[in-house]
Amino acid sequence: MRIAIFAETFLPKWDGIANTLCHLLEYLVAHEHTALMFAPEGAPEHYAGAPIVGLPAFAFPFYPDLRLIPPIMNVERRLADFRPDIVHLVNPAFLGLTGLRHARTLNMPVVASYHTDLPGYTDIYRLRWFRDSLWAYFRWLHNQADLNLAPSHFTRLELEAHGFERVRVWSRGVDTEQFHPGRRSAEWRARLTGGHSDAPLLLYVGRLAAEKRVEWLRPVLDALPQVRLALVGDGPLRPALEAQFAGGPAVFTGYLRGNDLAAAYAAADLFTFPSANETFGNVILEAMASGLPVIAPHAGGPVDLIQHGYNGFTFAPQDQADWIAHIRRCVADPALTRQMGRQARISAESRSWEAVFDGLLRDYATLLQETPTTLPLLLPAAPSAMSPHPVPDSISGMRYREGEHQQVQRPPLCT
């Protein structure tokens, strides 16, 4: 197949989306598919042999780490010359709108994958008034795709409850050779415990940002003074968090990648993840592959991954006391923690990237073979994309059929 990917985020920014896209490009090239990616400028010109087209981007005012590409960008010629079988919009926002417009003009089928709970972030960033508008915009955009993909069953149900249509689950995988209990070392144990290798070691891996609720870990240290904490990652809240944890038994490592990240996981005893807005949680799966039980909220992607009492514990998303009680139980019972860690490893072993992408390619192939109706393009004279009033979700039209890139009649895109 020939797959064109429009990605709102990619390298050098490192997060779950970039991680997934790197593995996807590696898979596509290894299986003799051809990929072309459009992404914000600053990305490498190639990755795994696939060309990356960097486009000018600006920082989103309310979330500076999110860089957006104006939807006025015109890449239709580059897309037409590539002649993709599928156009895949990854976490579509503004660049996704560009990809959708060009794909419909060129009569190409469209897949859109939802990755980030931006509507959920509005409460955290005190923008609750913006939440309904975000849901309306994302529903309006996603419902023009021929297929929508959610990273977990929990997220799929949430999207469908908000009116998203044609939603399937596209899960995530983990490299169980890279992330493995065998990477445990005395050197990394000493580094992450600040030289107190015999103390129980809790680990957090992720961005240091408001939506991750990393500050929840400070009361854990107050309640359990015998434990040590390692925080792997970086982000806008790092200075404030370092001040908050000053004088406590916490080590900040900054970003880690590759073997260093795998060694950090393997050095710990328990993975603690307070974020309640994860659509999947790649770091949870990496921790499990490394032999760590996980304690995380019963919300979003962790619900698909954690079997309560078997490979970790989940807690009510706002119940901080319950969260601390589960950590206390694991710290007090090392044998239970080790047993759940072994079971976490078993759970992760069934989730290979190869199997995940095999399923994605089957979804691509099915989309190319089917001939149901699809939606037209954006509605003429549509309400503002940021309007709090939902745009109608269901409008039928003619569908592209794989083969000779037949011309079909589609309504024009709104201006």
N, C-alpha and C positions, 0 to 999 in steps of 0.2 A: 504494500500500500504506500501511498504518498500522503503524508499527514502534515498539514500546516497548523502550527500552534501559536495562539495569541496569548501570551503570558503577562499578566499585570505586574509580576515580580519575578526576578531571577537573580543569578549571581551578578555582582559580588554580595548582595544581601543574602544571608543564609537563614532559612527558616524551613518549616515543613513543606512549603510549596516548592522551594528551590530544591530541596532534597528529593522530593518526588519527581520533579522534572528532570533532574540529573539522571536518576535511575531509569526514567522513561526513555530519554534519548539514548542512553547506553543500550537498553533493550532493543529499541527500534533498529539501531544500526547493526547490532549483533545478529538480528533476525532478518537482515537484508531488506528492511523497509527504509523509506526515504523520508526525512523530516526537515522542515524549515520552521524556525521559530522567530516570532516578532516579540521583542521585549524592551524594557526601558534601557536607554543608553547607559554605557558603563559595563554591560555584559561582555564576555569574551566574544570574538568574532565567530568562533566555532566551539562546539562542545561535543565530544565523542564523534567527531567527524561531521556533525550537523551544523549548517550555517545558522548564525544568529544575527538578525537584523535589529540593530539598536536604534531606538527612536527617542527624540527629545521628551523629557518628562519633568514634572514639577512636583514639589512636596505637597501633600494634602495638608491644609492648614491645621486641622484638628488632630492629625496623626502623622507627624513629619516623616516617620519611617516608611510611610506608604507613598510611593512616587507614582504619579498618574500621568498618562500620556493623553493629550487632548484628542477628543474623538474626531477632530477635523483632519487628522493625518490621512494622507492618501497613499496606500500601498497596493492599490488594485493591480497595477501593472506587474509588480513583483509577484503577487499572488497568482495572477493569470498565467504568467510565464512558468510558474512552478507546477500548475495543473494538479492540485491536490485531489485526492478521493474524499478526504474528510477535512473539515476545518474544526479544530478543537479550541474552544475558548476556555482558558484556565482562570478561574476566579474573576469572571468578567465584570468590569466596571466601565471604564472609559475606553481602553484599548479593545476590550471585548465588543463594545458597540461598533468600533471601526471594523473589526473582523466580521461581525454579523452583517454589516452593511455591504461589505465587499463580497462576502460569500453568497448573499442573496442576489446581488447583481449578477454574479457569475454562475448562479444556479448550482451551488455546492451544498451538500448536507452539512449540518452544524451540530456539534456536540458541545455542551457547556457544563463545566464541572464547578461545583460550589465548594469552597475551601475554608473561608474565614467568616466567623460570626460577627460581622461588623454591626448588624442591628443590636446584638447583645452588648457590644462595647459602649453603646450610647448611654447606658445607665452608669457605667464606670467612669466615663469622661464627662458626666453631667450634661449630656445632650439628649436626654430622653425625649424631648420634643421632636427630635429628628428621626426617631426610631421607625414610626409608621411610614414616613416618607422613604426611608431606606428599603423597608420591606416592599413597598409599592414599586419602587424602581427595579429592584432585583427580580421581583415577580414578573414585571413587565418585560424585562430583558430576557430572563431565562425561558419564559413561556413562548418565545419565538424560536427557540432551538428545537431541533428534531428529537433530541435526547438530552436529558439532564442527569448528571451524576452527583451523588452525595457520598461522602467518605465513610459514613456509618449508618446503621439502621436507625439509630436515634435521630440523627440529623435528617435522614430521609422523611421520617414521620413529622418532624418539625417543619420542613419545607412544604410538605403536602398540606399540613394544617394551615399554612399561610398562602395556599392557592397555587403552589408550583405544580406543574403537570409533567407527565412522562418522566418520572424520576426513578432511577435505578441506583443501586449501591455499587460504587467503585471504591473498594477498600484500599489498604496500604500494606506494604510488606516490610520485611527487615532482613538484613544480611546477617544470618546466624553464624557465619564464620567470622565476620568482623566483630560482632558483639557476642562475646562468649565468656562464661565464667572462668575459663582457662587463662584469661588475660589479667587475672588478679596478680598484683605484685606488692611486695613489701615497700618498695620505693614509693609507689603511688598512694598506698595506704598511709604512710608516714606524711606525705605531702598534704593530703586532703584532711588529715586529722590534726594537723599542726604539731606532729610529733607524738600524739597520744594514740598510738596504733591499737591499743587494747580497748579503747572506748568504742561504743556503738556509733556507727557512722551513717548519718542520714544524707541523702543526695537529692539535690534539685538540679535539673538541666532545662534550660529554656531562656527566653528573653527576660530581661529585667525591666518589665513594663507594667503599667497599672493593671491591665487586664489579666495578668498572671497571678495577682494577689500574693506575691512573694512575701509581703510583710506578715502574712499569716504564720510564717515560720519563726518569727521572733517569740511569740508566746509559747511555742513548743520548747524552745531552749530554756525559757524561764520555768516551765513546768517539769522539764527533764534535764536538770543541770549536768547529768553524767554523760550526755550524748555530745557528739560533734556534728557539725553541719558543713557540707561543701556545696557551694553554689557555682554552677558552671554556666556561663553565658554572659551576655552584656546587654546594655540597653539604656534608655534615657533615665531610668530610676537608679542606676548603679550608685552614683554619689550619695543619694538620699538613703539607700539601703545600707551602704557601707557605714554611714553615720548611725543608722538605727541599730545595726548589729555590732557597733564598736564596743570592744571590751568583752564580747561574747565569744563562744567557741565556734566561730564561723570562718571559713576560708573562701575567698572569692578568686576564681581562676581566670575569669574572662572566657572568651570563646575557645573551645577546643574542637579539633577535627580529627578524623582518621583514627590512628592507633592511640593517640593521646586521649581522645574521647572514650574509646572502647576501654582503655585502662582505668579511666575515672569511674565508669559504671561498675566495672568488675571489682574495684577496690571497696565499694560501699556495702552496707548491709540491708538498706531499705531505701526505696525510692518514694519521695514525698512530693506530691504535685497538687497544689491548691487551686489551680485555675479551673473555673466552672464554665468556660466558654470555648472549649475545645471541640471542634467538629470531628477530629480523630484523635490525635495525640501520638505522633511518631515517636517522641521520646519515651512514652510509656512502653511501647513495643520494644524499643532498644534496651530499656531497663530490664524488661522481662527476659529478653534473649540473653542478657548478661547474668541472669540468675537472681534477680532482685524481685521480691514481692513489691506491689505498688499500692499506695493509699492515695485515692483521688476522689473527687466528687462524683456522685451518681447523676451525671449529666453529660450529654454529648458523646463523643467517641469513647471515653473510658467505659461506658456501659457495655459496649461491644467487646471490650478486651478483658475486663476484670470480672472474675467469678468470685463473688464475695465469700471470704473464708477459705478459698482454694488457692488462688494465686495472688491474693491481695485483699484489700477491703475498700468499699466505697462508703461514702457518708453523705448525708443530706447537704446539698451545696452551700447552705448558709449556716450549718451547725458546726461552729468551730470547736465546741466542747467534744462533740462526737469524733471529730478529726483527731484531736489530741488523744482521746481515749484509745483509739485504734493504734496510734503510734506508741503510746505507753504500753499497750498489750504486747506489741512486737518487741519492744526493747526489753520487757520483762521476761520474755520467753524466746530466747535465741533459737531453741530447737524448732519451735513453730515457725519462726522467721525463715530458717534454713529450709524447712520442708516446703513452705509456700514458694520460696525462691526456686527450688527444684521443679515445682509444678508450674511456675511461671515460665521457666525455660521450655518445658514441654509444650505449653500453650503457644509460645512464639515459634517453635520449630515448624508448625503447620502453616506459617504465614510468610511464604517466600515471595520476593518481588516477581520472580518468574511466573508464578501462578497468578498473581494479581494482574500482571500485564497480559498474560494469555487471555484472561477474562475480558480485559479491556478491548483487545483485538477482536474477540468474538462479538462484543457489543458493536464495534465498528462494522464488522462484516454483516451482522444482522441488520443494522441500519441501512446498509447499501442494498440489501436484498429485499427489504420490505417496501410496500407501496401504499401505506395508509396516508391519510391527509395530514398536512402540516399547517402551520400558521403563516399568514402573510407577514410582510415586514412591518416596521413601526407604523402606527396609525397616523394618517394625515391629520393635522390639527390636534395631535394628542395633547393632553394636559402635560404640564412640565414634568420632567422625569422625577423631580423631587417633590411633586405634589403629594399631600397626605391622602388624597383620594385615589383608591386603587383603579388602575386601568383595566378594562375588561380582559379576562384571561383567555377566552375561548373564541377564536375566529378561524373557521376552516378555510383551506385553500388547496391548491395543487402542490404535490410533493415531487421533488427531484428524484429521479430514478437512476441508479448506477448503470453505467454502460458507456454511452456515447456522449455524456454530458448534454442530454437533450435540453432543448429550450422549453421552459414551461412558463406560463403567465403568472407573474407575481405582482402584487400591488407595489407601487413605488415607495421608497423610503420617504418619510416625512422630512421636510426641510426645517 
